[in-house]
């Protein structure tokens, strides 16, 4: 993988993490009292993505671009943007279904990144560590969604 491809991959991960922060912040704003417990969970995952952006920016040698430049280049990024627009006064199962859809997108982006070769050992280690957190978040949201549908 070329240096440009590495930079592009890391840039894509930064973008989707920024989109995830924006999506979770949107749902936190709009969530109704009956789902207030979800606010803490979503705030935790927004913070997780902020930390991811800082780490990715450090390995890319750039300043963190938290919640800036959402000029989205890939469909995975657009999924989180679309999810953000769908959140609102929906019921718990709907909120969690849309959150899971966004988590599917970031999970896929990390799976693709983990499977890429040519990254430095430091970048591989950071991305694998972040991927574990993303996968755990996805599974938790999915479990909450399944419980809400039951």
C-alpha positions as CSV (number, residue, x, y, z in Angstrom):
1,X,0.0,0.0,0.0
2,X,1.4,3.4,-0.9
3,X,1.8,6.3,1.4
4,X,-1.1,8.0,-0.3
5,X,-3.3,5.0,0.2
6,X,-2.4,4.8,3.8
7,X,-3.2,8.5,4.2
8,X,-6.5,8.0,2.4
9,X,-7.4,5.0,4.6
10,X,-6.7,6.9,7.8
11,X,-8.5,10.0,6.5
12,X,-11.6,7.8,5.8
13,X,-11.5,6.5,9.3
14,X,-11.2,10.0,10.7
15,X,-14.2,11.1,8.6
16,X,-16.4,8.2,9.6
17,X,-15.5,8.8,13.3
18,X,-16.4,12.4,12.9
19,X,-19.7,11.5,11.3
20,X,-20.4,9.0,14.1
21,X,-19.8,11.8,16.7
22,X,-22.2,14.1,14.8
23,X,-24.8,11.3,14.6
24,X,-24.7,10.4,18.2
25,X,-24.8,14.1,19.2
26,X,-27.9,14.6,17.1
27,X,-29.7,11.7,18.7
28,X,-28.6,12.9,22.2
29,X,-30.2,16.3,21.4
30,X,-33.4,14.8,20.1
31,X,-34.0,11.8,22.4
32,X,-37.1,11.8,24.6
33,X,-37.2,11.3,28.3
34,X,-38.4,7.7,28.0
35,X,-35.1,6.8,26.4
36,X,-32.8,9.0,28.5
37,X,-30.7,5.9,29.4
38,X,-29.5,5.8,25.8
39,X,-28.0,9.3,26.1
40,X,-25.1,8.1,28.3
41,X,-24.4,5.2,26.0
42,X,-24.4,7.4,22.9
43,X,-22.3,10.0,24.7
44,X,-19.8,7.3,25.5
45,X,-19.6,6.2,21.9
46,X,-19.2,9.8,20.7
47,X,-16.3,10.2,23.1
48,X,-14.8,6.9,21.8
49,X,-14.8,8.4,18.3
50,X,-13.3,11.6,19.4
51,X,-10.5,9.7,20.9
52,X,-10.2,7.6,17.8
53,X,-9.8,10.8,15.7
54,X,-7.1,12.1,18.0
55,X,-5.1,8.8,17.7
56,X,-5.6,8.5,14.0
57,X,-4.6,12.1,13.5
58,X,-1.4,11.5,15.5
59,X,-0.4,8.6,13.3
60,X,-1.3,10.6,10.2
61,X,0.9,13.4,11.4
62,X,-2.0,15.9,11.3
63,X,-3.9,17.9,13.9
64,X,-7.2,16.3,14.9
65,X,-10.1,17.4,12.8
66,X,-12.9,16.9,15.2
67,X,-16.3,17.4,13.7
68,X,-14.9,19.4,10.8
69,X,-14.8,18.7,7.1
70,X,-17.5,16.2,6.6
71,X,-17.0,16.3,2.8
72,X,-17.8,12.6,2.6
73,X,-16.2,10.6,-0.1
74,X,-17.6,7.1,0.4
75,X,-21.0,5.5,0.9
76,X,-20.0,4.2,4.3
77,X,-19.6,7.8,5.5
78,X,-22.9,8.8,3.9
79,X,-24.7,6.1,5.9
80,X,-23.8,7.8,9.2
81,X,-24.9,11.1,7.8
82,X,-28.2,9.6,6.6
83,X,-28.7,8.0,10.1
84,X,-28.1,11.3,11.7
85,X,-30.9,12.9,9.7
86,X,-33.3,10.0,10.6
87,X,-32.9,10.3,14.4
88,X,-35.6,12.2,16.1
89,X,-38.6,11.5,18.3
90,X,-38.8,7.9,17.2
91,X,-39.5,5.0,19.5
92,X,-36.6,3.1,21.2
93,X,-36.5,0.3,18.7
94,X,-36.3,2.8,15.8
95,X,-33.6,4.9,17.4
96,X,-31.5,1.8,18.1
97,X,-32.1,0.4,14.6
98,X,-30.8,3.6,13.1
99,X,-27.9,3.6,15.5
100,X,-27.1,0.0,14.5
101,X,-27.2,0.9,10.8
102,X,-24.6,3.6,11.4
103,X,-22.5,1.2,13.5
104,X,-22.7,-1.3,10.7
105,X,-21.0,1.3,8.5
106,X,-18.2,2.1,10.9
107,X,-17.7,-1.5,11.7
108,X,-17.3,-2.3,7.9
109,X,-14.8,0.6,7.5
110,X,-12.7,-0.8,10.4
111,X,-12.9,-4.4,9.0
112,X,-11.6,-3.1,5.7
113,X,-8.8,-1.2,7.4
114,X,-7.8,-4.1,9.6
115,X,-7.6,-6.3,6.5
116,X,-5.4,-3.8,4.6
117,X,-1.7,-4.5,4.3
118,X,1.1,-2.0,4.2
119,X,0.3,0.1,7.2
120,X,3.0,0.7,9.8
121,X,3.0,-1.5,12.8
122,X,1.9,1.4,14.9
123,X,-1.0,2.2,12.6
124,X,-2.0,-1.4,12.5
125,X,-2.0,-1.7,16.3
126,X,-4.0,1.5,16.8
127,X,-6.6,0.6,14.2
128,X,-7.0,-3.0,15.6
129,X,-7.5,-1.6,19.1
130,X,-10.0,0.9,17.8
131,X,-11.7,-1.8,15.8
132,X,-12.3,-3.9,19.0
133,X,-14.0,-1.0,20.6
134,X,-16.1,-0.3,17.5
135,X,-17.1,-4.0,17.3
136,X,-18.1,-4.0,21.0
137,X,-20.2,-0.9,20.6
138,X,-21.9,-2.4,17.6
139,X,-22.8,-5.6,19.5
140,X,-24.1,-3.6,22.5
141,X,-26.3,-1.4,20.3
142,X,-27.6,-4.5,18.4
143,X,-28.4,-6.3,21.7
144,X,-30.3,-3.2,23.0
145,X,-32.1,-3.0,19.7
146,X,-33.1,-6.7,19.9
147,X,-34.3,-6.2,23.5
148,X,-36.4,-3.2,22.5
149,X,-38.0,-5.2,19.7
150,X,-38.9,-8.1,22.1
